[in-house]
Amino acid sequence: MSFLKKLFSSSPNAPQSHFYSFTVKCNRCGEIIEGRINLSNDLSLDDDGSSYFIRKTLMGNGKCFQRVEVEMKFDASKRLIEKQAQGGTFVE
């Protein structure tokens, strides 16, 4: 039984370093939308092979249903170097 508890429970103090979290604000309705990228699985290798990128489309839970498209570029160490949003703006 303790094996199953360890398997399915996570420590609240566990580091979340393999995720990149961000928030955007919809240009149409102003809703704040949260997004998260798994740096181990979601990134694609760029054509030059020295960086990574991701394109993600977000939509809020409100009544607007406007899509916000986010494009991000990461260096070889998976640190963010560039970001753009269409249909919304990043919230710092």
N, C-alpha and C positions, 0 to 999 in steps of 0.2 A: 504493500500500500504506500509506503514512503517513497518508493521508486516512482509511482505515478504522480505523487504530489510534486516531486522534484521535476518531473518531465513537463507537467502542465502548468506549473506556477512559475512566475518570473519574479525576480527580486526587484523591489521598487527602486533600489539604488543601482541597478545595472546600467552601465553606460549605453547611450544611444548613439554612439559615434558612427555606426554604419548607416545612419539615416540623416537626411538633410531635410529639415522642416522649414516651411515658409508660409507667408500669408499674402493674399492679394485682395484688393478691393474692387468690386465690380464697378465699371464706369456707368452702367445704366441705373442700377438701383442702390449702390453703395454697400451692398452686403459684403461682409468680411468672410473670405473663404480660405480655409487652411488646406495646405497640401504637404505631402511628404514623399521623399524620394529614397528608395533603398539603393545606397551607393554600391552595394555588392551585386545587384541584379538588374536594376533599371537603366543603367547608363549604357550607351552605345559608343564604340570606338570611332573617332573621327577619321576622315579619309587619310589624313597625314599620319595617323597612328600614334601621335604624341599627346592627344587630348581626348576627352569624352564629351558627349552632348546628350541632351534629353529634350524631347518635346512632349509636353503634357497638357491636356485639356481639362479644365476644371469647370464645374457648374455648381452653383449654390443650392441650398435647400429651400429657398424662399419661393416667391411667386414669379420671379423674373425669368429664369431659365436661360439667361444670357451666358454664353460660353466664354471663358477666359483662357486663352492659349498662352502657355508659358514655355519659353525656350531658354535653356541654361547650358553653359559651357564650363567644363571642369578641366583642370590641368592633370598631368599624369599621376599626381598624388591625390587626386579626387577632391581638390579644393576649388571652390567656386571662383571663376575668373570673369564671367560675363553672364548677364541675365536680361531678358526682355519679356514684356507682357503685352498681349494684344487683347483689347476688350476690358482691360483692368490695369491697375497699378500695384506695385509691390508696397506692402506696409512693413516698415522697419520696426 
